[in-house]
Amino acid sequence: MALIPPDSASPSAPAPADALALYIHWPFCVSKCPYCDFNSHVREGIDVDAWRAALLADMGHEAALTCGRPLSSIFFGGGTPSLMPPTLVADLIAAAERHWGFTPNIEITLEANPNSVEAARFADLAAAGVNRVSLGLQALDNEALHFLGRAHDVAEGLAALDTAQSVFDRVSFDLIYARPDQSEAQWQAELARALSFGTGHLSLYQLTIEPGTRFATLVAQGRMTPADPDHGATLYELTAAMTGAAGIPAYEINNHARAGQESRHNLTYWRYGDYVGIGPGAHGRRGAMATQRHKKPENWIGAVSRNGHGLQLEQPLAGEERAREALLMGLRLGEGVDLARIAALSGVGLGHLVDERAIDQLTDLGLIRLTGTRLQVAPAGMLLLDAILPEVVAV
């Protein structure tokens, strides 16, 4: 394995002063899905004016600390941000442009539930400045949608997708597979149908049982049996083959896109770029400083009222921690990571980032590729990513 000699990277090498991404968290949902461990909450009444003021104040706090760096993307996540009044979305986008300015062709994404009520807002959301939506279809089978606790049925979901694709130039949707008792033939048919819609981006996730969710309780009680991991691996390989053949290959372990349709916002995370996070529970990173907002909506809005921002934690990141995060995030991407860049931004010597012996062994097995200083997990290795990362990452 050929690497630049250890310690050749300057510890004081600055991170590039590039554009920022902005994440805005709207924590409210109509109901809590049984698989969801996101920071989402069901509330009877929401004071939209109070939330508008709080989000604008939280944004202003971060803008004062990051001025001079334009935004390349905005992502409204949740929760269910498509429940936000379009006027609120417009106000937040306008404020972001005043604070930072936008790069040409900025990507502005909003997550949406695929039901008729929210689809009726799509034109107003586009007028507000949203130019990309991500729809939580989750399944193309009514029985599966009921199992997943979704409020829409297949017909309603596909109608929302059709509306989205007529309103927005860029659309993504999610599907959850490796559901209990889902056969290979069933997933093959479901995915083939999904690919027939011509959508530019798909997020395809295996069902995982997260602590604290309703599904975790059912599994603990013996009332639900997750898919066998070997079966999940078979479905993953089928997914990779079908999406690749359809011209929408994986660019990240769970995300697939046609050329030019990749999520620019999420690429900022995976490429270890800087991003601002506002709203309850939102995380951010300003260079070597990690930020975290108060998680519970009531705590966050109370903090904004008292302090002018919802910040709970600012934590300096040591070089080793930055290097580790950059490796763990970047190796999820098909493009992999540039070890020289990570050494420069972290100050950790290039030869200390990864375990050279492990890379040699995994290269021989066809699971890892190293070309110059670019390290990639091979397609065959993506199935084993969780096992490969601890072996490779040395920081």
N, C-alpha and C positions, 0 to 999 in steps of 0.2 A: 504494500500500500504506500503510495507516494504522497506525502504531505509536506507543506512548508515546515521547516524546522520549528520545534517548540519555542514559544516566547518571541517569535518574530513579529507578532502583531503588537502595535503600540497600545499600552493600557489606557492612554489618554485619547485614543482616536474617537472623535465625536460621532454621534449618530447623524445620519443625513437629515438635513432640515427640509423634509418633504411635506406633502399635504397631510391633513388630518382626516379621520373619519369621525362622525358623530352618531352616537347611539342614544335614542330616546325611549325610555321604558314607560309603557302604559300598563299598569298591573291588573286591570279589571277584566273579568270574564263573566259571561252569563252563567256558566257552570264550570266545575272543575273536572277535567277528564281523568279517568282512573289510572292512566299511565304517566301523568304529567307531574314533574317535580320542579317546574319553573316557578318563578316568583309571581304567581297569579292568584287573584282573590276575587271572591264574589261579594258584592256590596249592593244593598238595596237602593241607595241614592248616592249620587256623585255630584258634588258642587263643581261644575265645570269651570266657573269663573275663578274659584279658588285654585283649582289645578292649573289653569292657564297661568295665573300669576306666579305660582310656585315653580312651574317648569321654566318660565321665562327668567325668573330670578336665578334658578340653578344653572341655567345656560349662561347667563351673564357672568356668574362667578367663574366658570371655566373659561369663558372667552377672554376674560381679563388676564388669565394666566397663559394663554396660548395665542395671543393676538399675532397677526402677521403671517399666519399659516393658513392658507385657504382650505376649504373642505372639498374632498373628492367624493364623499358619499355621506348620506344620512340614512339611518335605518330606524324605523319605528317598529319596536318589538314589544312583546308582552308575555302574558296577558293577550288581549285582543284589541290591538290599536285601531282596527277598522270600526270599532264602536265609538271612537273619538269623533266629535262633530268635525266635519271638513273645515269649518272656519277656524277651529283650534289648530288643526294640522297646518293650515295656511299661515296662521300667526307664527307658529314655531319655525316654519321654513323661512318666512320673511325675516324673522329675528336672527336666524342663523346666518343668512346672507349678509345682513347688516354687520354682524359681529365679525365674521371671518372672511366673507367673500367666497365665491365658488370657483372651482376649476372648470374649464370648458367641459361640457357633457357630464356634469355631475350626476351620479346615480342616487335617486331618492326612492327607497323601498319602504313599503308598508305591508306588514303581515295582515292577512284577512281570513276570516271564516267564509267558506263558500256557501252562504245561504242567500236567499232572495233579498232579505232586508239589507244586508251589508253590500250585496252586489249593486243594489239601487244607488249606493253612494259612490260608486266607482268614478262616474263622470265628474262629480263634484271634487273627489279626491285628486283626480288628474288636473282639474282646474286649479286646485290648491298648490300644485307643484309636484305631486307624486308621479314618478315616471316608470315605476316597477312595482308589481305586487307579488307577494308570495302567499299562495293559497294553501290552507291546511286541509286538502282533500282527505288524506290519510288512508283511504281505501276506495276501491271501486266495486264494493260488494255491500249490500244493505245489512246483511247479518253481521259482517265485520264492523261496519260503522256503528251498529248498536252495541257490539261488544266493546268497542273503543270509547263509548260514551259520547259520540258525536251527535250534534243536533240536526244535521242535514242528512238527506238520503242521496243516493247516487244521482238521480235525475236533477235534484236541486244543485248538487255540487258541479255537475257538468254544465248546467245552465250558467252558473256563476263563472266557471272557467271560460265559457264562450263569451260572456260579457266582458270579462277581463281582457281576453285576447283581442276584442274589438276596440277596447278603450286604450290599452297600454301597449307600447312597443315591446316591452320586456315583461315576461310573466314566468313565474316558477310555481311549482306545486310539490307538496310533500306526499309521500306514501310510506306507510309502515308495513313491513313484511316480516316473515318468520313469526307469524302469529301462531298461537296454539292450534295444532291440527291443520295448519295450512300446508297443502301438498305442493310438490314441485310443479305439477301440472296446473294447479290453481294459480300459483304465482306467475308462471309463464304466461298464462292467458291474461291475467290482470295487468302485467307489465306490458305485454304486447298491445293491449288496448290503450294504456297510458301513452305509449310511444306513438300511437297512431294520431294523436292530437297535434303533433308538430310543435309542442311547447319547447321553448329554448333552453329551459333549465329544469332539472328534476332533483329533488332531495329525497333519497331513498334510504330509510333507516330500518335496521332490524329492531324489533320490539325488545327493549331492555326493561328489566324490573328494577325500578329505582326505589331506594328506601323512603319510607314515609308516604308512599302512594297507596291507593286502594288496591292496585294489583299486587303490591308487596304483601299486603294483609291477606289477600286471597291465596297467594302462594304459601305463606306461612301457615295458613289454616288447612292446607291440602286441598283447597277447592279450585285450584288452577295449576296447570302444569306448563311451564314455559317450553318453547321449542328446544329440541335437542341441539347442542352446539354443532355437532357434525352436520345435522340437517341445515342449520343456519349457514354453515360454510358452503354447502352445496348450492343453496339459494343465492349466496353472494357471488359465487362463480358464474351461475346462470345470469345474474343481473349484469355482471361485467361483460359477459359475452354478448348479451342482447343489446345493451346500450351502446357498446362499441360498434356493433354491426349497424346500428341505426344512426350512427354519426353523432351520438351524444355521449361521449365517453366520460369516465370519471376523471375529474381533475383534482378531487379530494376524496378521501375514502368513502364518503357518503353522498357526494355531490357530483352531478353530471351536467354537462353543458355543451351546446353547440359552440363552434368557434366564435369568440367574441361575446358570448352570453354568460360568462362566469360572473358570479357575484363579486363585484369589486369591493364591496364593503367587507364581506367575509374574508376576501383575500388579504385585506389589511391586517386582520387578526392573525391569519395563518402565516403571513410573511413577517410578522412581528413589527408592524408599523404602529405608529402612535394613534390613539383614538381617545375621544372624550365620551364619557358616559354620564347621562343625567337621568333623573327619575329614580323611583324606589329600587334599591338593590343594584343599580347600574355600576359596572366596573369601568375603569378607564386606565390609560397609561400615558403619562407624559414623560417621554424619555426614560430615565431611571427611576421614575416615581409612579407607583401604582396607587389608584384611587378606588374607593368603594363608598357608595351611598348607603344610607340607612335602608334596610330591606322592607320592613313593614310599612305600608302606605301611610298610616297615621303617624308613625315615628318620623318618616321622611318629611312629610308636609309640616309637622311641628318643628323640625329642625330648620327647615327653610324659613318658617315664620320667625324663629328666634335669631337665626344666624345669617340669613340671606342666602343660604345654600343647604343642600342635603347631605354634605360630605360627612361620613362617619370615620373614614380612615384614609390617611396618606402614609404610604410606606415606601421608603427608599429601597430599591432593589440592588443587591450586590451584583457584581459582574457575573459571578458563577450562576446566580439565580436567573439573570437575564439570558445567559447563554443556554441554560437548561430549558427555559420556557421557549426560546426561539427554536431549539432543536425539536422539542416535543410537538410544537405546533406545526413547524415547517415540514417535518417528515410525514405528516398526513397528506401532503400534496404530492401529486404525481411528479411535479417539477423538482421536488426535494428542496434542499437548502444549499446555499453557498457558504461553506464553512469559513471562508476568508471574511465574508461580510459579518458573520456572527462573531468572529474573533475581534473584528474592528469595533463593533458596537458594544461588546461586553468587556473588552480589555483582557479576555482570557486567551492565553496563547493557543494558537491553532492546534498544536499537537496535544493539548490537554482537553479538547472538547469531546473527543470520541475515543472509544477503545479500539485501537488499531487491530489487535488480535481478533476481536469479535467481528470487525468488519471484514478481515481476510477470510474468516471461516464462513460468514454469511454470504460473502461474494462467491465463494466456491460452491455454495448451495443454491446460488441463483436467486437469493432473497434480497440482496443489496447491490447497488451499483455505485462506484466512485469514479468520476471522470474529472481529473484535475482536483479542484476543491469542491465540486458539486457532488453531494451525497443524496442518493435517491433510494427509496424502498421500491423494489421491483414489484410488478403486479402480483406475482406469486407470494411476495412477502406481506402484502397488505392484509391478507387473511390472518397473519400472525403478528400484526403490528404491535399489539399489547405485550407480546412476549419479546419482540425484537427491540423495542425502545429501551428497556432497562439494560439490555446487553450492550447496546451501542453507545448510549449517552454516558459520558464519563464525568460530567460535572454535576 
